[in-house]
């Protein structure tokens, strides 16, 4: 009699181990990559300034919330600056912890197999298609606290007050402090606690639901309040608010990119989309007794879609926030299909076909990841030149959006404007033909730049906008920098990235 559960337990452990090993294999291109991947460079420059005693928004301007930079700084403080293998190992562990959270939700709502399938789906589809989705990016970072907040909220509790919801709210606050759109994930969870079906399933009164929703809200604002106090103590509260909240307009909606990337996402993640559609129809009564949770997950999916589209830029990594709700909605349907307790409605959903489909998806994604990262293993030519021809204490300034040069050179920036969008009015998302971005220059930005240069002059200036054929913001259009280069600097090298000037 004891042999059956022991055998099943052994099968379960082997399946869990297999999913972990698969996750390692999927992220192997990033684990072996010796350079920062895409936006990791941006966050790393800010984090390195923090490690060196500087402050975000004052010594290095970027528009993400502070907890993201503090997370990166913690990694580099422990592992050392420019330790990309350590950073990518943390990204792997972050992914695994998110998968554990999805497993907990699936197990709580259904069973262990459903939890494993939800974790498997996240492993496979989180780095969907583009190699840039392997980045330890803000979307990946915010998914972890969101998932665990929902795991806490979905958990069964004997208490009618549910004090653990305070922790769930704090986790949602932490997610917002990692990436702004994460705040919207708190809305469907708060609504879930107020649903009549939620109260009925847990034998609660309306007052109980209001108290629980209040507990969740209190945790959210407690996390925000704590970080606000820290920023105020550091004297950067005003700057943090401006760069993370106020400086986020939508000057242009990139509709064509949105349509193309959305179609690619739907095609690449079609198994999840099919599973979510079947959960919506649910003629098989899979979600019987869990209607409140299903409603909440569809609310999270809608909120995540709004978050992905909010910036109107439709970058591929924005869609990563859609993966957790899709995985949770699809997992119970595939659990029934793969356990053969349900007949597939068409041949494409037969277990063997879906197994092959997932395997081919992993292979296709891996090919994209390996081939995408392969040409980016070598440091930039400009970075290598500066590393060789400057001393560790020298400051440099890069005119453009190419932050990797700071990291490749192992040199600190001479200005807080590590990317030059405040100086040029650069529009994130791509160039707009015929639009002069100089009308969007931050008032006082050039005065601030001159003040930064007075504090620590750049020994080298790298102009990555030197090619007249491709330059969006050539130096000649900005008289202050053009005059500075003409009077105090001379060109010393032409690299693949642009022209390097040295102080006379």
C-alpha positions in Angstrom: 0.0 0.0 0.0 2.9 2.4 0.7 4.5 1.8 -2.7 2.1 3.9 -4.7 2.5 7.2 -2.8 6.2 6.6 -2.6 6.4 6.1 -6.3 4.3 9.2 -7.0 6.5 11.2 -4.6 9.6 10.0 -6.5 8.0 11.0 -9.8 7.1 14.4 -8.5 10.6 15.1 -7.2 12.1 14.0 -10.6 9.6 16.2 -12.4 10.5 19.2 -10.2 14.3 18.5 -10.7 13.7 18.3 -14.4 12.0 21.7 -14.5 14.9 23.2 -12.5 17.4 21.8 -14.9 15.4 22.9 -17.9 15.4 26.4 -16.4 19.1 26.4 -16.1 19.5 25.2 -19.7 17.1 27.9 -20.9 19.1 30.6 -19.1 22.5 29.1 -20.0 23.1 31.7 -22.8 22.9 34.5 -20.1 24.8 32.5 -17.5 27.8 32.1 -19.9 27.6 35.6 -21.3 30.5 37.7 -20.2 28.8 41.1 -20.7 25.8 43.0 -19.5 22.7 42.2 -21.5 20.8 45.2 -22.9 19.3 47.3 -20.1 21.5 45.6 -17.5 24.1 48.1 -18.6 21.8 51.1 -17.7 21.0 49.7 -14.2 24.6 48.7 -13.6 26.0 52.2 -14.2 23.6 53.6 -11.6 24.3 50.7 -9.2 28.1 51.2 -9.5 27.7 54.9 -8.6 25.8 53.8 -5.5 28.6 51.3 -4.6 31.1 54.1 -5.1 29.3 56.3 -2.6 27.0 58.2 -5.0 23.2 58.4 -5.2 20.6 57.6 -7.8 19.0 60.5 -9.6 21.7 62.9 -8.3 24.9 61.2 -9.5 23.3 59.0 -12.2 19.9 59.8 -13.7 17.6 57.0 -14.8 13.9 56.7 -14.7 13.3 53.5 -12.8 12.3 53.3 -9.1 15.0 53.2 -6.4 14.5 49.5 -5.3 15.7 48.3 -8.7 19.0 50.2 -8.3 19.5 49.1 -4.7 19.0 45.5 -5.8 21.7 45.8 -8.4 23.9 47.7 -6.0 23.5 44.9 -3.4 24.6 42.3 -6.0 27.7 44.3 -6.9 28.5 45.2 -3.3 28.7 41.4 -2.5 30.0 40.0 -5.8 32.1 43.0 -7.0 31.4 45.5 -9.7 31.3 44.3 -13.3 30.6 40.7 -12.1 28.2 39.8 -14.8 28.2 36.1 -14.1 27.1 36.8 -10.5 24.3 39.1 -11.8 23.1 36.5 -14.2 23.2 33.8 -11.5 21.0 36.1 -9.3 18.6 36.4 -12.3 18.4 32.6 -12.5 17.7 32.4 -8.8 15.1 35.2 -9.1 13.4 33.2 -11.9 13.4 30.0 -9.8 11.9 31.8 -6.8 9.1 33.2 -9.1 8.5 29.6 -10.3 8.2 28.4 -6.7 5.6 31.1 -6.1 3.6 30.0 -9.1 3.9 26.4 -7.9 2.5 27.4 -4.5 -0.5 29.1 -6.2 -1.2 26.2 -8.5 -1.0 23.7 -5.6 -3.2 25.8 -3.4 -5.9 26.2 -6.0 -5.7 22.7 -7.6 -2.9 20.2 -6.9 0.9 19.7 -7.1 0.9 18.8 -10.7 -0.9 22.0 -11.7 1.6 24.0 -9.6 4.5 22.3 -11.5 2.9 23.0 -14.8 2.5 26.7 -13.9 6.2 26.8 -12.9 7.2 25.0 -16.2 5.2 27.5 -18.3 7.0 30.4 -16.6 10.4 28.8 -17.1 9.7 28.3 -20.8 7.9 31.5 -21.8 9.3 34.2 -19.5 12.3 34.7 -21.8 10.0 34.5 -24.8 11.6 34.8 -28.3 13.9 37.9 -28.0 17.4 37.5 -26.5 16.8 40.7 -24.6 14.2 38.9 -22.5 17.0 37.1 -20.7 17.9 40.4 -19.1 17.6 40.8 -15.4 15.1 43.5 -16.2 12.5 45.4 -14.2 9.7 43.2 -15.5 11.4 40.1 -14.3 12.3 41.8 -11.0 8.7 42.9 -10.3 7.1 39.6 -11.2 8.6 37.9 -8.1 7.0 40.1 -5.4 3.7 40.2 -7.4 3.6 36.4 -7.6 4.2 35.9 -3.9 1.7 38.6 -3.0 -0.9 36.7 -4.9 0.3 33.4 -3.4 -0.3 34.9 0.1 -3.7 36.3 -0.9 -4.9 33.0 -2.4 -3.7 31.0 0.6 -6.2 29.5 3.0 -6.4 31.0 6.4 -8.4 30.4 9.6 -8.3 34.1 10.5 -11.0 36.4 9.3 -8.6 39.4 9.5 -5.8 37.7 7.6 -2.8 39.8 8.9 -0.6 38.1 6.2 -2.3 40.4 3.7 -0.3 43.2 5.1 2.8 41.4 3.9 1.1 40.8 0.5 0.5 44.5 0.2 4.1 45.3 1.2 5.2 42.9 -1.6 3.1 44.7 -4.1 4.6 48.0 -2.9 8.0 46.5 -3.4 7.0 45.5 -6.9 6.0 49.1 -7.7 9.4 50.3 -6.3 11.0 47.9 -8.8 8.9 49.0 -11.9 6.1 51.5 -11.9 3.4 49.5 -13.8 3.5 46.8 -11.1 1.3 49.0 -9.0 -1.7 48.1 -11.2 -1.4 44.5 -10.1 -2.6 45.5 -6.7 -6.0 46.6 -8.1 -7.4 43.2 -9.1 -6.1 41.7 -5.9 -7.9 44.3 -3.9 -11.1 43.7 -5.9 -10.7 39.9 -5.3 -10.9 40.4 -1.6 -14.2 42.3 -2.1 -15.9 39.8 -4.5 -19.1 38.2 -3.2 -17.8 34.8 -4.5 -14.7 35.3 -2.4 -16.8 36.0 0.7 -19.0 33.0 0.0 -16.1 30.6 -0.5 -14.6 31.6 2.8 -17.8 32.3 4.8 -16.9 35.9 5.4 -19.1 38.9 6.0 -18.8 42.2 4.0 -17.0 43.8 6.9 -14.4 41.0 7.0 -13.7 41.6 3.3 -13.3 45.3 3.8 -10.9 44.7 6.7 -8.8 42.4 4.6 -8.7 44.8 1.7 -7.7 47.5 4.1 -4.9 45.3 5.4 -3.6 44.8 1.9 -3.8 48.5 1.2 -2.0 49.3 4.5 0.9 47.0 3.6 1.2 48.6 0.1 1.5 52.1 1.5 3.7 51.1 4.4 6.3 49.9 1.9 6.0 53.1 -0.1 6.2 55.2 3.1 9.3 53.4 4.3 11.1 54.0 1.1 9.9 57.6 1.0 11.5 58.2 4.4 14.8 56.6 3.2 14.8 58.9 0.1 14.0 61.9 2.2 16.8 61.1 4.6 19.2 60.8 1.7 18.0 64.2 0.3 16.9 62.8 -3.0 13.1 62.5 -2.5 12.3 65.3 -5.0 14.6 64.0 -7.7 13.3 60.4 -7.2 9.7 61.6 -7.5 10.5 63.6 -10.7 12.4 60.9 -12.5 10.2 58.0 -11.6 6.8 59.6 -11.8 6.8 63.1 -13.3 9.1 62.5 -16.3 6.9 59.9 -18.0 4.9 61.5 -20.8 3.7 59.7 -23.9 4.8 61.9 -26.8 4.0 59.2 -29.4 2.2 55.9 -29.6 4.2 53.4 -31.6 1.1 51.6 -33.1 3.0 49.6 -35.7 5.5 48.3 -33.3 2.7 47.5 -30.9 0.8 45.5 -33.4 3.8 43.6 -34.7 5.2 42.7 -31.2 1.8 41.8 -29.9 1.3 39.4 -32.8 4.7 37.9 -32.2 4.0 37.5 -28.5 0.7 35.8 -29.2 2.3 33.4 -31.7 5.3 32.6 -29.5 3.2 32.1 -26.4 0.2 30.5 -28.2 0.0 27.5 -25.8 -0.6 29.9 -22.9 -3.1 31.9 -24.8 -5.1 28.8 -25.7 -5.0 27.7 -22.1 -6.3 31.1 -20.9 -9.1 31.0 -23.5 -10.2 27.6 -22.4 -10.1 28.8 -18.8 -12.4 31.6 -19.9 -14.8 29.2 -21.5 -14.4 26.5 -18.8 -17.2 24.1 -19.9 -15.3 21.3 -18.2 -15.9 22.8 -14.7 -12.2 22.9 -13.9 -12.7 26.2 -12.0 -15.8 25.1 -10.1 -15.5 26.5 -6.6 -12.7 28.8 -7.7 -14.6 31.4 -9.6 -13.3 34.3 -7.4 -9.7 33.2 -8.1 -10.3 32.9 -11.9 -11.9 36.3 -12.0 -9.0 37.7 -10.1 -6.5 36.1 -12.5 -8.3 37.5 -15.5 -8.2 40.9 -13.7 -4.4 40.5 -13.3 -4.1 39.6 -17.0 -6.0 42.7 -18.0 -4.0 44.9 -15.6 -0.8 43.4 -16.9 -1.8 44.2 -20.4 -2.5 47.8 -19.5 0.9 47.9 -17.8 2.6 46.6 -20.9 0.9 49.1 -23.1 1.1 52.1 -20.8 4.3 53.5 -22.1 3.1 53.2 -25.7 6.5 51.8 -26.8 5.7 48.1 -26.8 9.2 46.8 -26.1 9.3 43.0 -26.1 10.3 42.8 -22.4 7.2 44.7 -21.4 5.2 41.6 -22.3 7.0 39.6 -19.6 4.6 40.8 -17.0 1.8 38.9 -18.8 3.4 35.5 -18.3 2.4 34.9 -14.6 -1.4 35.3 -15.1 -1.3 33.4 -18.4 0.7 30.5 -16.8 -1.7 30.3 -13.9 -4.8 30.4 -16.1 -3.4 27.8 -18.6 -1.9 25.3 -16.1 -5.1 23.6 -14.8 -6.4 23.0 -18.3 -3.1 21.4 -19.4 -3.0 19.4 -16.1 -6.3 17.8 -17.1 -5.2 17.2 -20.7 -1.9 15.6 -19.7 -3.4 13.5 -16.9 -6.0 12.3 -19.6 -8.9 13.2 -17.3 -10.2 15.3 -20.2 -10.4 14.7 -23.9 -8.7 17.3 -26.1 -11.1 19.2 -28.3 -8.8 19.1 -31.3 -5.7 17.2 -32.4 -3.3 20.1 -31.7 -4.1 19.8 -28.0 -3.3 16.1 -27.7 -0.7 15.5 -25.1 2.0 14.2 -27.5 1.4 17.2 -29.7 1.6 19.7 -26.9 4.8 18.0 -25.6 6.4 18.4 -29.0 5.1 22.0 -29.3 6.8 22.9 -26.0 10.0 21.2 -26.9 10.2 23.0 -30.2 9.4 26.3 -28.4 12.3 25.8 -26.1 14.6 24.9 -29.0 13.4 27.9 -31.1 13.8 30.3 -28.2 17.3 28.9 -27.3 18.5 29.4 -30.9 17.3 33.0 -30.8 19.0 33.6 -27.5 22.4 32.0 -28.5 22.6 33.7 -31.9 21.4 37.0 -30.4 24.0 37.1 -27.7 26.9 35.6 -29.6 28.0 38.9 -31.4 27.8 40.8 -28.1 30.4 38.8 -26.1 33.2 41.3 -26.8 33.5 44.7 -25.0 33.0 47.8 -27.2 36.0 49.1 -29.1 35.6 52.5 -27.5 35.5 50.9 -24.0 38.6 48.9 -24.6 40.4 52.0 -25.9 39.4 54.1 -22.8 40.3 51.3 -20.5 43.8 51.2 -22.0 44.5 54.9 -22.4 43.0 56.4 -19.2 43.6 55.9 -15.5 41.0 54.5 -13.1 40.3 57.9 -11.6 39.5 59.5 -14.9 36.0 60.4 -15.7 34.4 60.1 -19.2 31.3 61.3 -20.9 29.3 59.5 -23.6 27.2 61.6 -25.9 24.3 59.3 -26.8 22.5 56.3 -25.3 25.4 53.8 -25.3 26.0 53.1 -21.6 28.0 50.0 -22.2 31.0 52.1 -22.9 31.2 53.2 -19.2 31.2 49.6 -18.1 33.6 48.3 -20.7 36.0 51.1 -19.8 35.5 50.6 -16.1 35.3 54.4 -15.7 32.8 56.6 -13.9 30.6 59.1 -15.7 31.5 62.7 -15.6 27.9 63.8 -15.5 24.7 62.5 -13.9 23.3 62.2 -17.4 24.6 58.8 -18.1 22.2 58.7 -21.1 21.7 62.0 -22.8 17.9 62.1 -23.2 17.5 65.1 -20.8 19.9 67.0 -23.0 18.5 66.1 -26.4 14.8 65.3 -25.8 15.4 61.8 -27.0 12.1 59.8 -27.4 12.2 56.3 -26.0 10.7 53.8 -28.5 12.4 55.0 -31.7 12.9 58.0 -33.9 9.9 59.9 -35.2 10.5 61.2 -38.7 10.4 65.0 -39.0 10.1 65.6 -35.2 12.7 67.9 -33.6 13.2 66.5 -30.1 15.0 69.7 -29.0 11.6 71.0 -27.9 11.6 68.3 -25.2 15.0 69.2 -23.6 14.7 69.3 -19.8 14.8 72.9 -18.7 18.2 73.6 -17.0 19.7 70.3 -18.1 22.6 72.0 -20.0 23.4 74.2 -17.0 23.4 71.1 -14.8 25.8 69.4 -17.3 28.2 72.3 -17.1 28.0 72.2 -13.3 28.8 68.5 -13.3 31.7 69.0 -15.7 33.1 71.7 -13.4 33.0 69.2 -10.5 34.9 66.5 -12.4 35.9 67.3 -15.9 35.7 64.4 -18.4 39.2 63.5 -19.6 37.5 61.8 -22.6 34.3 62.4 -24.4 32.9 59.8 -26.7 30.6 61.0 -29.5 28.5 58.0 -30.6 26.4 60.4 -32.7 29.2 61.2 -35.1 27.9 59.4 -38.2 25.9 61.9 -40.2 23.9 59.2 -41.8 22.5 57.7 -38.6 22.9 60.4 -36.0 19.7 61.5 -34.4 21.3 64.1 -32.3 24.6 65.3 -33.9 26.8 67.5 -31.7 26.6 70.4 -34.1 22.9 70.9 -33.1 23.9 71.5 -29.5 26.2 74.6 -29.3 27.4 74.2 -25.7 28.9 70.8 -26.4 30.1 71.7 -29.9 32.0 74.7 -28.5 33.4 72.6 -25.6 34.8 70.0 -28.0 36.2 72.6 -30.4 38.0 74.6 -27.7 39.1 72.0 -25.1 39.2 68.6 -26.8 40.8 66.9 -29.8 39.9 63.7 -31.5 42.3 60.9 -30.7 40.5 57.8 -32.0 37.7 56.6 -34.4 36.0 53.4 -33.2 33.1 51.4 -34.3 30.9 53.2 -31.8 32.0 56.7 -32.7 34.8 59.4 -32.2 36.8 59.6 -29.0 37.9 63.1 -27.9 40.6 63.7 -25.3 41.0 66.9 -23.2 43.8 69.0 -24.6 
